[in-house]
Amino acid sequence: MFDLVLKNLTVVRPSRDTVDTLDIGINNGKFASIEQDINADSAREIRDCTGLTAFPGLVDSHMHVGIYSPLEKDAVTESKAAAMGGVTTAVTYFRTGQYYLNEGGSYHDFYPKVLDISEGNYWVDYAYHLAPIAGSHIDEMEYLLTEHGVPSFKIFMFYGGYGLHGKSDKGAQREFLMIGEDDSYDIAHFEFIMRSASRLMKKYPDMADQISVSLHCELADILNAYTKIVQDEGKLTGLRAYSAARPPHSEGLAIWIASYLAYETECLNINLLHLTSRKAVEAALMMEATFPHINFGKEVTIGHLMMDYDVPTKCHAKVNPPIRSREDVEFLWEKLLEGNINWVVSDHACCSEELKVSGQDNTDDNIWVSKSGFGGTEYLLSALFSEGSKRGLSLPHMAQLVSTNPARRYGLNCKGDIEVGFDADLAIIDANESFVVSAAESESGQGYT
């Protein structure tokens, strides 16, 4: 007996060139049979899915749950939003310091608290990437890998000298990160994180392909200098001003530094997160050609694929790195269609209206005081399907970008495909249905889109 049989589905499998009409049998939460005609007598429940299209459940591998709201609350609302959009696995970044749990200290103490708070609050499967913020965290990477199954570690390259929302001094940043006087969050710290990851790859060869370091590539020195220039000149406002204050070449330069550090430390798996611009992608491709033995994961967000800095959302679309020009958006699509982008994510960070407008009207003028980040996981698949279909992106390629590739990179070996034995995670859509995005219909606690 199957627990469930779905009949007459258009099935998108990232490992196949064709999209076929098939039945899917599910048992004990796993795909048990994928055939053209499963006997309907052998199922406890049957659903006719004629006219519907099935993708592997999405693996949104870049989210921030619990950053602006308590984790126990955010996990509920934002995972419901994920589920309504076909995301069945949420992989969220977490760290010590201000925001999140607002605690410093050891991951031996910190991470079990995160897991305890998470228990029972997510409506989808979930996992965490972790960021070694203090020097002592580097020594805990092996513990996190072997005891908690965390194979991916994040570096925020601008955090040492620039704030989460704008210009900041180093003293404020030390307080923000909750690190001691002997700690320095700088390029040397990033090097030592990579050396630790490299050592773990060699010590645990069975997991070596899935141990990786992810990098937010922007440099604080460039951001500080250009923020001052933009604010002093006063010629630009809104999203154009924020993009100019965090210019694309800051991304490109950070990518070069990160790539050379990976070469120097023999850290063979690095992920270049949320690439936003021509300069960032070209830098990534140059480094990939320079160091062909390094496995580069190149990521873009659905927000950077759908918006440019002239959208009317103004400060609501403030995010790091910034929303860029229409020319940059078109270049991202060009490289995505060519196969030069490995996965697409939401970078979902639910940020309330109050935190965005800071008590002011939604004008261009408050871009400097608005908080950074916004949600959108619930629209990851529908937006990629809608815009990608117009541009000739095939359905199997879509499935690779939002399911298979992130699942493989981060060690989620039973997810990301529709194959017998895999977790029965499905995202089923009506390709002929259209809708207008409305915050009122979203399960997210954000209140705008």
Backbone torsions as a table, in degrees:
resi	resn	phi	psi	omega
1	MET	NA	132.2	169.6
2	PHE	-86.5	146.7	172.1
3	ASP	-69.1	-37.4	-175.8
4	LEU	-151.8	137.0	171.0
5	VAL	-123.1	126.1	175.3
6	LEU	-103.5	119.9	-174.0
7	LYS	-106.2	145.3	170.9
8	ASN	64.3	38.2	176.7
9	LEU	-86.3	143.0	165.3
10	THR	-82.7	110.6	-168.5
11	VAL	-102.7	122.8	178.4
12	VAL	-99.3	113.1	178.0
13	ARG	-116.9	120.8	-173.9
14	PRO	-62.3	-20.1	-179.2
15	SER	-89.0	-2.2	-178.3
16	ARG	-117.8	146.2	177.2
17	ASP	-79.1	-27.2	-176.8
18	THR	-96.2	155.9	174.1
19	VAL	-115.2	117.0	-170.1
20	ASP	-115.7	154.9	173.5
21	THR	-87.9	117.5	-171.7
22	LEU	-141.2	164.2	168.1
23	ASP	-100.0	149.1	178.1
24	ILE	-125.3	123.9	175.2
25	GLY	-104.0	133.1	-175.8
26	ILE	-122.4	136.3	178.1
27	ASN	-143.1	131.3	177.8
28	ASN	52.3	39.3	176.1
29	GLY	75.6	11.2	-179.9
30	LYS	-124.8	152.9	170.9
31	PHE	-69.7	121.3	-176.6
32	ALA	-107.4	-24.7	-179.6
33	SER	-158.1	138.2	176.6
34	ILE	-134.6	101.5	-172.6
35	GLU	-142.0	171.5	179.3
36	GLN	-74.1	-31.2	-177.6
37	ASP	-150.4	98.1	176.5
38	ILE	-87.4	134.3	179.6
39	ASN	-59.1	118.8	-176.4
40	ALA	-67.0	-18.1	179.9
41	ASP	-72.1	-12.3	-173.5
42	SER	-101.4	31.0	-177.2
43	ALA	-136.0	142.1	173.8
44	ARG	-74.9	-30.5	178.6
45	GLU	-141.1	139.9	-179.1
46	ILE	-129.6	137.4	175.0
47	ARG	-130.9	129.7	175.8
48	ASP	-85.4	119.2	-175.8
49	CYS	-112.4	29.1	178.9
50	THR	-54.6	129.9	179.2
51	GLY	87.4	-3.1	-178.8
52	LEU	-105.1	153.4	-177.0
53	THR	-117.5	132.5	-178.1
54	ALA	-109.7	122.1	169.2
55	PHE	-100.9	155.9	166.1
56	PRO	-57.2	143.3	176.6
57	GLY	-51.3	135.9	-175.7
58	LEU	-70.2	142.5	171.0
59	VAL	-107.9	96.0	178.4
60	ASP	-82.9	97.1	-169.3
61	SER	-90.6	11.4	174.4
62	HIS	-141.6	94.3	176.3
63	MET	-133.8	163.0	175.3
64	HIS	-131.8	92.3	179.0
65	VAL	-96.8	130.4	179.4
66	GLY	88.0	17.8	-178.6
67	ILE	-85.1	-42.4	-177.6
68	TYR	-110.4	-11.0	175.4
69	SER	-129.9	158.6	178.1
70	PRO	-54.7	140.5	-175.6
71	LEU	-55.2	-42.2	-176.1
72	GLU	-64.8	-27.4	177.5
73	LYS	-86.1	-46.1	-176.9
74	ASP	-63.9	-37.6	-179.2
75	ALA	-59.8	-36.4	-179.0
76	VAL	-70.0	-58.2	-173.3
77	THR	-67.9	-41.3	-174.0
78	GLU	-78.4	-26.9	174.4
79	SER	-76.6	-29.1	171.3
80	LYS	-64.0	-41.6	176.6
81	ALA	-61.3	-42.3	178.1
82	ALA	-58.6	-47.1	-176.8
83	ALA	-62.6	-39.7	-178.0
84	MET	-65.9	-20.1	179.5
85	GLY	-101.6	7.0	177.8
86	GLY	93.2	3.0	175.1
87	VAL	-81.0	118.0	-179.6
88	THR	-105.3	-11.2	175.6
89	THR	-136.3	121.0	178.1
90	ALA	-105.9	120.9	176.8
91	VAL	-112.1	112.3	-169.7
92	THR	-113.7	144.7	177.2
93	TYR	-82.3	140.9	-178.8
94	PHE	-144.7	152.3	-179.5
95	ARG	-157.5	169.4	169.5
96	THR	-80.6	171.0	178.1
97	GLY	105.1	-171.7	-179.1
98	GLN	-68.3	154.2	-166.7
99	TYR	70.1	-176.5	-174.4
100	TYR	52.0	-122.9	-179.3
101	LEU	-88.2	-3.1	-178.6
102	ASN	55.5	44.6	178.7
103	GLU	-134.7	147.6	170.0
104	GLY	-103.2	-156.2	174.2
105	GLY	93.6	-167.7	-172.6
106	SER	-76.6	145.0	172.9
107	TYR	-68.5	-23.4	174.2
108	HIS	-58.0	-35.2	178.1
109	ASP	-90.9	-38.3	-170.5
110	PHE	-74.9	-49.3	-171.6
111	TYR	-66.8	-39.5	174.2
112	PRO	-57.4	-32.7	175.7
113	LYS	-64.5	-41.8	178.6
114	VAL	-59.6	-44.8	-179.0
115	LEU	-67.2	-39.0	179.2
116	ASP	-63.9	-43.7	180.0
117	ILE	-66.7	-34.9	-177.2
118	SER	-70.8	-31.7	-173.3
119	GLU	-53.5	122.5	174.8
120	GLY	81.1	-0.4	-176.8
121	ASN	-103.7	-15.7	-179.8
122	TYR	-90.8	140.9	176.5
123	TRP	-97.0	1.6	174.0
124	VAL	-134.7	169.2	172.7
125	ASP	-64.6	150.9	-175.6
126	TYR	-146.3	156.7	175.1
127	ALA	-151.4	169.3	-177.8
128	TYR	-129.2	135.2	160.0
129	HIS	-87.7	150.4	179.2
130	LEU	-128.1	150.8	-177.8
131	ALA	-113.4	119.3	172.5
132	PRO	-72.0	104.4	-176.4
133	ILE	-92.8	-52.7	177.2
134	ALA	-84.5	157.3	178.2
135	GLY	-57.7	-36.5	-179.0
136	SER	-66.1	-22.5	179.6
137	HIS	-66.0	-27.2	-179.4
138	ILE	-62.6	-38.1	178.0
139	ASP	-70.5	-15.8	-179.3
140	GLU	-93.4	-2.7	-178.0
141	MET	-61.5	-38.0	178.8
142	GLU	-65.7	-40.9	176.5
143	TYR	-60.7	-44.0	-179.3
144	LEU	-65.5	-36.8	178.2
145	LEU	-69.1	-50.9	-170.5
146	THR	-83.4	-31.0	-177.7
147	GLU	-93.7	-28.4	-174.3
148	HIS	-122.8	-0.4	177.2
149	GLY	68.0	30.2	178.3
150	VAL	-96.6	106.9	-177.3
151	PRO	-100.2	-2.3	-172.3
152	SER	-124.8	134.8	-173.0
153	PHE	-130.6	139.5	-171.3
154	LYS	-111.1	145.7	173.3
155	ILE	-122.1	128.5	173.4
156	PHE	-100.8	98.9	-167.8
157	MET	-67.4	-18.7	-177.8
158	PHE	-96.6	-8.8	-170.5
159	TYR	-62.0	-27.4	-174.2
160	GLY	-65.2	-27.7	-174.4
161	GLY	-141.0	15.1	-179.5
162	TYR	-147.9	144.0	-173.1
163	GLY	-78.8	166.5	177.3
164	LEU	-62.3	-33.1	-174.5
165	HIS	-113.4	-4.9	-178.9
166	GLY	163.9	-162.8	-174.9
167	LYS	-60.5	140.3	-179.1
168	SER	-155.1	153.7	177.1
169	ASP	-90.2	166.0	-174.0
170	LYS	-65.4	-32.2	177.9
171	GLY	-64.8	-43.5	177.7
172	ALA	-64.8	-35.6	179.2
173	GLN	-68.6	-36.5	176.2
174	ARG	-63.0	-40.9	176.9
175	GLU	-66.1	-40.6	179.1
176	PHE	-61.0	-41.9	-178.9
177	LEU	-81.6	-13.5	-178.4
178	MET	56.2	53.1	177.4
179	ILE	-116.4	159.8	-175.8
180	GLY	-81.8	174.0	-177.9
181	GLU	-63.7	-27.8	-179.0
182	ASP	-84.7	-7.0	179.8
183	ASP	-93.1	145.7	175.5
184	SER	-139.8	120.1	-178.9
185	TYR	-90.1	88.9	-172.1
186	ASP	-143.7	-171.6	-175.9
187	ILE	-61.8	-36.2	177.4
188	ALA	-63.2	-39.7	176.2
189	HIS	-61.2	-40.9	179.5
190	PHE	-64.3	-39.9	177.6
191	GLU	-59.1	-44.0	-175.9
192	PHE	-70.6	-30.9	173.0
193	ILE	-62.6	-44.8	179.6
194	MET	-65.3	-38.9	177.9
195	ARG	-62.4	-39.4	178.5
196	SER	-65.4	-43.7	178.2
197	ALA	-62.2	-40.9	178.0
198	SER	-61.4	-42.4	178.7
199	ARG	-62.2	-40.5	179.4
200	LEU	-66.9	-37.0	176.5
201	MET	-59.5	-39.9	-179.4
202	LYS	-75.9	-35.0	-177.8
203	LYS	-75.7	-31.9	-177.7
204	TYR	-122.8	73.6	-173.7
205	PRO	-61.2	-27.4	179.4
206	ASP	-67.2	-22.3	179.5
207	MET	-108.0	3.3	-170.1
208	ALA	-59.2	-37.3	-177.4
209	ASP	-69.1	-17.0	-174.3
210	GLN	-116.0	6.3	170.3
211	ILE	-91.2	124.1	-174.9
212	SER	-147.8	161.7	174.3
213	VAL	-117.2	126.6	-179.9
214	SER	-105.4	141.4	-174.5
215	LEU	-130.2	129.5	165.2
216	HIS	-85.7	109.4	-169.2
217	CYS	-98.3	92.4	167.0
218	GLU	-148.3	146.2	-178.1
219	LEU	-105.6	129.6	-175.4
220	ALA	-60.4	-39.9	-177.2
221	ASP	-60.9	-41.4	178.7
222	ILE	-68.0	-43.4	-178.5
223	LEU	-62.6	-43.3	179.6
224	ASN	-62.2	-44.8	-177.9
225	ALA	-64.5	-46.1	-175.4
226	TYR	-77.1	-28.3	173.4
227	THR	-61.8	-42.9	178.5
228	LYS	-63.2	-42.9	-179.6
229	ILE	-61.7	-48.2	-176.6
230	VAL	-64.8	-43.0	-179.1
231	GLN	-70.0	-38.6	179.2
232	ASP	-67.0	-40.4	-178.9
233	GLU	-70.9	-38.5	177.4
234	GLY	65.7	20.3	-177.3
235	LYS	-86.0	-27.2	-175.4
236	LEU	-110.5	150.2	176.2
237	THR	-133.4	168.7	171.8
238	GLY	60.3	-145.1	-174.9
239	LEU	-66.6	-29.6	175.1
240	ARG	-65.0	-40.1	178.9
241	ALA	-65.6	-43.0	-177.6
242	TYR	-67.1	-37.0	176.6
243	SER	-64.8	-41.6	179.3
244	ALA	-67.5	-31.7	179.6
245	ALA	-73.5	-23.8	176.2
246	ARG	-123.6	71.7	-166.2
247	PRO	-68.1	155.2	-178.4
248	PRO	-56.8	-32.6	-178.6
249	HIS	-69.2	-18.0	172.2
250	SER	-65.4	-39.2	173.6
251	GLU	-62.9	-48.9	-177.2
252	GLY	-59.5	-44.8	-179.7
253	LEU	-64.8	-41.4	178.4
254	ALA	-63.1	-37.6	178.3
255	ILE	-63.5	-41.1	177.6
256	TRP	-61.5	-45.4	-179.3
257	ILE	-63.9	-46.2	-179.6
258	ALA	-60.5	-40.4	-177.2
259	SER	-68.8	-41.4	177.5
260	TYR	-66.3	-37.7	176.0
261	LEU	-61.4	-39.8	177.4
262	ALA	-62.5	-40.8	176.4
263	TYR	-63.7	-47.1	-178.3
264	GLU	-61.7	-38.7	-173.5
265	THR	-95.6	-1.8	-175.9
266	GLU	59.0	36.8	174.3
267	CYS	-90.1	100.2	-163.6
268	LEU	-86.0	-6.8	178.5
269	ASN	-126.6	107.8	174.7
270	ILE	-128.2	146.1	-178.4
271	ASN	-115.1	122.1	179.0
272	LEU	-95.7	105.8	-169.0
273	LEU	-80.9	153.6	172.6
274	HIS	31.1	62.2	173.9
275	LEU	-66.1	132.6	-170.4
276	THR	-116.6	-13.3	-164.5
277	SER	-142.9	165.3	173.5
278	ARG	-57.3	-45.7	-177.2
279	LYS	-63.0	-38.3	179.5
280	ALA	-67.3	-46.6	-178.5
281	VAL	-67.2	-41.8	178.6
282	GLU	-62.9	-38.5	176.0
283	ALA	-62.5	-41.9	179.3
284	ALA	-63.2	-42.1	-179.9
285	LEU	-68.7	-36.4	175.8
286	MET	-63.3	-43.5	-179.8
287	MET	-69.0	-34.1	177.1
288	GLU	-64.2	-39.1	177.6
289	ALA	-71.9	-33.6	-179.2
290	THR	-72.8	-37.8	-177.9
291	PHE	-122.3	72.8	-174.0
292	PRO	-66.6	-16.9	179.7
293	HIS	-81.4	-9.7	178.2
294	ILE	-92.1	135.0	-180.0
295	ASN	-90.1	103.3	-178.8
296	PHE	-91.3	126.5	169.0
297	GLY	-99.1	121.7	-175.1
298	LYS	-112.2	121.3	-171.1
299	GLU	-118.2	142.1	167.8
300	VAL	-129.8	160.1	178.3
301	THR	-103.7	155.8	178.2
302	ILE	-66.0	-30.0	176.8
303	GLY	-62.8	-42.7	179.9
304	HIS	-74.6	-18.3	174.2
305	LEU	-83.7	-23.7	-172.8
306	MET	-103.1	-20.1	-172.8
307	MET	-125.7	149.6	165.6
308	ASP	-120.0	175.1	-170.9
309	TYR	-76.5	6.3	173.7
310	ASP	-103.6	9.6	177.6
311	VAL	-66.1	151.4	-176.3
312	PRO	-76.8	0.2	-178.2
313	THR	-72.6	-14.6	173.4
314	LYS	52.3	-128.4	-171.8
315	CYS	-66.9	-17.0	177.6
316	HIS	-63.2	-23.5	-178.9
317	ALA	-98.9	17.6	174.9
318	LYS	-69.7	128.7	-176.9
319	VAL	-158.1	159.9	178.8
320	ASN	-115.8	127.2	-11.8
321	PRO	-64.5	164.9	-169.7
322	PRO	-71.2	162.3	165.4
323	ILE	-64.7	137.4	-171.6
324	ARG	-110.7	-167.2	-177.8
325	SER	-73.5	163.0	175.4
326	ARG	-61.4	-34.9	177.5
327	GLU	-62.3	-39.8	177.0
328	ASP	-65.9	-41.9	178.9
329	VAL	-58.6	-46.7	-178.6
330	GLU	-64.4	-34.1	178.1
331	PHE	-68.5	-38.6	176.0
332	LEU	-58.7	-45.6	178.9
333	TRP	-63.1	-41.6	179.8
334	GLU	-57.7	-47.0	-177.5
335	LYS	-73.9	-31.0	176.0
336	LEU	-64.3	-45.3	-179.2
337	LEU	-66.8	-28.4	177.9
338	GLU	-77.7	-10.6	-178.8
339	GLY	91.6	14.5	-178.1
340	ASN	-92.4	-0.8	173.8
341	ILE	-112.2	135.7	-172.0
342	ASN	-91.6	-35.9	177.6
343	TRP	-154.9	157.8	-179.8
344	VAL	-119.5	135.7	-174.4
345	VAL	-134.1	177.6	177.2
346	SER	-99.1	-26.8	-168.3
347	ASP	51.4	41.2	-174.4
348	HIS	-64.0	124.2	175.0
349	ALA	-143.5	94.7	-176.2
350	CYS	-59.1	117.6	-175.7
351	CYS	-131.4	116.6	-170.3
352	SER	-66.8	161.9	176.2
353	GLU	-55.3	-40.8	-177.9
354	GLU	-62.5	-39.5	-179.5
355	LEU	-73.6	-25.6	-179.9
356	LYS	-78.7	-46.0	-173.6
357	VAL	-95.4	-12.2	175.5
358	SER	50.8	42.8	176.6
359	GLY	79.5	0.8	179.7
360	GLN	-105.1	175.9	171.1
361	ASP	-69.4	160.0	176.7
362	ASN	-76.0	79.0	-179.3
363	THR	-115.1	169.1	175.8
364	ASP	-66.2	-23.8	-169.4
365	ASP	-70.6	-21.2	-174.9
366	ASN	-99.0	21.7	179.8
367	ILE	-61.7	-29.1	-175.6
368	TRP	-78.7	-22.4	-178.4
369	VAL	-105.9	-11.9	176.6
370	SER	-66.1	148.6	174.9
371	LYS	-74.6	155.8	-176.7
372	SER	-93.7	143.1	174.7
373	GLY	105.7	155.7	176.4
374	PHE	-158.3	163.9	-179.4
375	GLY	-83.8	-174.4	179.0
376	GLY	152.4	4.4	-179.1
377	THR	-58.0	-30.5	-177.7
378	GLU	-69.0	-13.9	-179.3
379	TYR	-112.5	8.4	-176.9
380	LEU	-59.0	-52.1	-177.9
381	LEU	-73.1	-46.2	-176.2
382	SER	-64.1	-37.8	179.2
383	ALA	-69.9	-44.6	179.4
384	LEU	-64.6	-40.6	179.1
385	PHE	-64.5	-46.8	-176.1
386	SER	-63.7	-55.1	-176.7
387	GLU	-75.2	-38.4	-179.8
388	GLY	-64.0	-38.5	179.2
389	SER	-62.4	-38.7	178.2
390	LYS	-63.1	-30.6	-173.8
391	ARG	-97.8	2.7	176.3
392	GLY	90.1	16.5	177.4
393	LEU	-75.3	123.1	-176.6
394	SER	-72.8	157.2	-179.7
395	LEU	-64.7	-44.8	176.1
396	PRO	-59.4	-37.2	177.8
397	HIS	-65.4	-40.7	175.0
398	MET	-56.2	-46.3	-178.2
399	ALA	-63.1	-36.6	176.0
400	GLN	-61.6	-42.7	-173.8
401	LEU	-69.0	-35.8	-173.8
402	VAL	-109.0	-4.1	-177.9
403	SER	-131.8	-69.0	-170.1
404	THR	-63.8	-52.9	-172.4
405	ASN	-62.7	-47.1	176.9
406	PRO	-66.5	-34.6	178.7
407	ALA	-62.3	-44.3	-179.3
408	ARG	-68.0	-41.7	-176.0
409	ARG	-61.3	-38.8	-171.9
410	TYR	-103.6	16.5	170.3
411	GLY	80.2	19.5	177.2
412	LEU	-92.6	74.9	-163.6
413	ASN	-74.0	-13.7	179.6
414	CYS	-106.2	17.6	-179.1
415	LYS	-129.3	168.4	172.5
416	GLY	94.6	3.9	179.4
417	ASP	-154.2	163.8	174.5
418	ILE	-107.4	90.7	-178.3
419	GLU	-142.8	149.9	179.3
420	VAL	-57.4	131.7	-179.7
421	GLY	97.0	-17.7	178.2
422	PHE	-79.2	159.6	172.2
423	ASP	-56.4	136.2	-176.5
424	ALA	-81.0	63.2	177.8
425	ASP	-96.6	119.0	-177.8
426	LEU	-130.5	145.5	169.0
427	ALA	-119.5	112.3	-175.1
428	ILE	-107.7	126.5	-177.0
429	ILE	-126.7	158.1	169.6
430	ASP	-101.7	105.6	-174.3
431	ALA	-67.3	-13.9	-179.4
432	ASN	-98.0	-2.6	-179.6
433	GLU	-92.4	141.3	174.4
434	SER	-128.9	157.3	179.8
435	PHE	-153.0	159.7	175.1
436	VAL	-99.3	129.8	-179.3
437	VAL	-60.5	130.3	179.6
438	SER	-141.8	123.2	-179.9
439	ALA	-60.1	-29.9	-178.9
440	ALA	-63.7	-23.4	-178.8
441	GLU	-94.2	-4.1	-178.6
442	SER	-88.2	147.5	176.5
443	GLU	-80.3	-11.1	-179.4
444	SER	-64.2	151.6	175.7
445	GLY	-83.9	6.7	-171.3
446	GLN	-72.6	-48.5	176.6
447	GLY	94.6	-2.9	173.9
448	TYR	-150.3	170.8	176.8
449	THR	-133.2	NA	NA
